[in-house]
Amino acid sequence: MPIPVMAAIIRHNGKILLCQRKTGALAGKWEFPGGKLENGESPEECLVREIREELGLEIAVERIYKAVNMHYSHGDFLLLGYLTRYVSGQISLVVHQDYAWVEPERLTDYDLARANVPIAQSLVEEAYAARTGVGSNGGAH
């Protein structure tokens, strides 16, 4: 049974927040911040709590964006990426060593943790489609 992990796609002023892991199996990798569910917690509650604890930010959770199954040497994970919006707060790094507000088109330029790659790729494709006015079905909006 994969371990569910919540990831916040935090959007603010047209950019998306990426954070760089400081320690652990994925040290040095970039990711959408988040964490594991605690007992009795909804995914939305988990994201609000994790982002508050890890970054000192308040966010508004909008909707699930993408689910990614990923096998790592340290376990199987189900990464649930949620679209969220920055509300308030100043970033203070607790478990990360760095952060960046990234233009959506540039998300895949970072050395992302593997489970984050499909989410970043979808966001990149959407950003290009929005800019060119062509949807994924090939038609104009």
C-alpha positions in Angstrom: 0.0 0.0 0.0 1.7 3.3 -1.0 2.1 6.0 1.5 0.0 9.0 0.6 1.9 12.3 0.5 0.3 15.7 -0.1 2.1 18.3 -2.3 1.1 21.9 -2.5 1.4 23.7 -5.9 1.5 27.1 -4.4 0.8 29.9 -6.9 1.5 33.6 -6.4 1.9 36.4 -8.9 2.0 34.0 -11.8 4.8 31.9 -10.2 4.9 28.6 -8.4 6.9 27.8 -5.3 9.6 25.1 -5.4 11.6 24.1 -2.3 14.9 22.2 -2.1 15.2 19.4 0.4 17.9 19.7 3.1 18.1 16.2 4.4 16.9 12.6 3.9 16.7 10.3 0.9 15.9 13.2 -1.4 18.4 15.8 -0.1 19.3 18.4 -2.7 16.2 17.6 -4.8 13.6 20.3 -5.5 9.9 19.6 -4.8 6.5 21.0 -4.3 6.3 21.3 -0.5 3.9 19.2 1.6 4.0 16.1 3.7 2.3 13.0 5.1 -1.3 12.8 6.4 -1.7 12.6 10.1 -4.6 10.5 11.6 -8.0 11.9 10.9 -6.7 14.7 8.7 -8.1 15.6 5.3 -5.6 16.2 2.5 -6.6 19.9 2.6 -6.0 20.1 6.4 -2.6 18.3 6.0 -1.4 20.8 3.3 -2.4 23.9 5.4 -0.7 22.4 8.5 2.5 21.2 6.6 3.0 24.5 4.8 2.4 26.5 8.0 4.9 24.2 9.9 7.6 24.0 7.1 7.4 27.4 5.5 5.4 29.7 7.8 2.9 30.5 5.0 -0.9 30.5 4.9 -2.4 28.9 1.8 -5.8 28.3 0.4 -6.3 24.8 -1.1 -8.3 24.8 -4.3 -8.5 21.3 -5.8 -6.6 18.2 -6.5 -4.5 18.6 -9.6 -2.6 15.3 -10.2 -1.8 12.0 -8.5 1.5 10.3 -9.1 2.5 6.7 -8.0 6.2 6.5 -7.3 8.5 3.7 -6.1 11.6 4.8 -4.4 14.2 2.7 -2.6 12.8 4.0 0.7 9.2 3.1 -0.1 6.2 3.4 -2.4 4.4 6.7 -2.4 1.2 8.2 -3.8 1.9 11.9 -4.3 -1.2 14.0 -4.5 -0.6 17.4 -6.0 -3.1 20.1 -5.0 -3.5 23.5 -6.6 -3.2 26.1 -3.8 -2.9 29.8 -3.6 -0.5 31.9 -1.4 -2.6 33.9 1.2 0.0 35.4 3.6 3.2 35.0 5.5 7.0 35.3 5.0 8.9 32.1 4.0 11.0 30.7 6.8 12.8 27.5 5.9 12.5 24.7 8.4 13.1 21.4 6.5 14.3 23.0 3.2 17.7 24.6 2.4 16.4 26.8 -0.4 13.3 28.0 -2.2 12.4 29.6 -5.5 9.3 31.3 -7.0 9.4 29.8 -10.5 7.6 30.7 -13.7 5.5 27.7 -14.7 7.4 27.2 -18.0 10.7 26.8 -16.1 9.6 24.2 -13.5 11.3 21.3 -15.3 14.6 23.2 -15.3 15.1 22.2 -11.7 16.5 18.9 -10.4 13.1 17.7 -9.1 12.4 14.7 -6.9 11.1 12.0 -9.4 7.5 12.0 -8.1 7.3 15.7 -8.7 8.3 15.5 -12.4 4.9 14.5 -13.9 3.2 17.3 -12.0 5.8 19.8 -13.1 5.5 18.6 -16.8 1.7 19.0 -16.7 2.1 22.6 -15.4 4.7 23.4 -18.0 2.4 22.1 -20.8 -0.5 24.1 -19.5 1.6 27.2 -19.2 2.7 26.9 -22.9 -0.9 26.1 -24.0 -2.2 29.2 -22.1 0.4 31.4 -23.7 -0.1 30.1 -27.2 -3.9 29.9 -26.9 -3.9 26.3 -28.0 -5.5 23.7 -25.7 -4.3 20.1 -25.3 -7.0 19.0 -27.8 -5.3 21.2 -30.5 -8.2 23.7 -30.7 -8.1 27.3 -29.7 -9.7 28.5 -26.5 
